[in-house]
Amino acid sequence: MIEKELDTQFQEAVTSASRMTQASLPQDVQLRLYACYKQATFSALEPRQTTTYHLRDAFKTNAWMQISHLTADEAKEQYIEIINSLLNK
Protein backbone atom coordinates (compact mmCIF):
# COMPACT_ATOMS: atom_id res chain seq x y z
CA MET A 1 0.00 0.00 0.00
CA ILE A 2 1.31 3.44 -0.91
CA GLU A 3 2.19 5.50 2.18
CA LYS A 4 0.07 8.51 1.19
CA GLU A 5 -2.87 6.22 0.49
CA LEU A 6 -2.38 4.54 3.87
CA ASP A 7 -2.24 7.93 5.63
CA THR A 8 -5.45 9.01 3.88
CA GLN A 9 -7.23 5.80 4.83
CA PHE A 10 -5.97 6.14 8.40
CA GLN A 11 -7.27 9.71 8.69
CA GLU A 12 -10.64 8.60 7.30
CA ALA A 13 -10.75 5.80 9.88
CA VAL A 14 -9.89 8.25 12.68
CA THR A 15 -12.70 10.53 11.50
CA SER A 16 -15.13 7.59 11.48
CA ALA A 17 -13.98 6.53 14.95
CA SER A 18 -14.53 10.03 16.31
CA ARG A 19 -18.22 9.71 15.36
CA MET A 20 -18.61 6.52 17.41
CA THR A 21 -19.62 6.65 21.05
CA GLN A 22 -17.62 4.90 23.72
CA ALA A 23 -20.79 3.20 24.90
CA SER A 24 -21.16 1.55 21.48
CA LEU A 25 -17.73 -0.10 21.63
CA PRO A 26 -16.57 -2.89 23.94
CA GLN A 27 -13.72 -1.82 26.19
CA ASP A 28 -11.28 -4.28 24.63
CA VAL A 29 -11.95 -2.73 21.22
CA GLN A 30 -11.50 0.78 22.65
CA LEU A 31 -8.15 -0.24 24.12
CA ARG A 32 -7.02 -1.83 20.86
CA LEU A 33 -7.97 1.30 18.90
CA TYR A 34 -6.17 3.47 21.46
CA ALA A 35 -3.03 1.36 21.24
CA CYS A 36 -3.02 1.29 17.44
CA TYR A 37 -3.61 5.03 17.25
CA LYS A 38 -0.77 5.77 19.67
CA GLN A 39 1.62 3.38 17.93
CA ALA A 40 0.69 4.84 14.54
CA THR A 41 1.13 8.45 15.62
CA PHE A 42 3.90 8.30 18.24
CA SER A 43 5.65 4.95 17.54
CA ALA A 44 7.48 5.01 20.86
CA LEU A 45 5.95 4.10 24.18
CA GLU A 46 7.16 6.24 27.06
CA PRO A 47 5.31 5.08 30.15
CA ARG A 48 5.08 7.72 32.83
CA GLN A 49 3.90 7.06 36.33
CA THR A 50 2.75 10.06 38.27
CA THR A 51 0.85 10.55 41.49
CA THR A 52 -2.36 10.74 39.45
CA TYR A 53 -1.74 7.45 37.62
CA HIS A 54 -5.06 5.59 37.45
CA LEU A 55 -5.96 2.00 36.75
CA ARG A 56 -7.44 3.11 33.41
CA ASP A 57 -4.00 4.49 32.45
CA ALA A 58 -2.42 1.14 33.31
CA PHE A 59 -4.81 -0.66 30.95
CA LYS A 60 -4.09 1.84 28.19
CA THR A 61 -0.33 1.52 28.68
CA ASN A 62 -0.58 -2.27 28.70
CA ALA A 63 -2.58 -2.28 25.46
CA TRP A 64 0.04 -0.08 23.82
CA MET A 65 2.91 -2.24 25.12
CA GLN A 66 1.28 -5.32 23.58
CA ILE A 67 1.58 -3.86 20.08
CA SER A 68 4.77 -1.83 20.54
CA HIS A 69 6.58 -4.24 18.18
CA LEU A 70 4.47 -3.00 15.25
CA THR A 71 5.67 -0.32 12.88
CA ALA A 72 3.61 2.84 12.53
CA ASP A 73 2.29 1.61 9.18
CA GLU A 74 1.31 -1.78 10.62
CA ALA A 75 -0.53 -0.03 13.46
CA LYS A 76 -2.35 2.19 10.95
CA GLU A 77 -3.38 -0.89 8.96
CA GLN A 78 -4.72 -2.60 12.09
CA TYR A 79 -6.61 0.56 13.11
CA ILE A 80 -8.19 0.77 9.65
CA GLU A 81 -9.15 -2.93 9.76
CA ILE A 82 -10.81 -2.56 13.16
CA ILE A 83 -12.80 0.51 12.11
CA ASN A 84 -13.84 -1.09 8.82
CA SER A 85 -15.02 -4.23 10.62
CA LEU A 86 -17.07 -2.11 13.03
CA LEU A 87 -18.62 -0.10 10.20
CA ASN A 88 -19.54 -3.27 8.29
CA LYS A 89 -21.50 -4.78 11.18
Summary of the structure (lengths in Angstrom):
residues: 89
radius of gyration: 13.4
end to end distance: 24.7
largest distance: 43.0
contacts: 215
relative contact order: 0.20
helix: 70%
strand: 0%
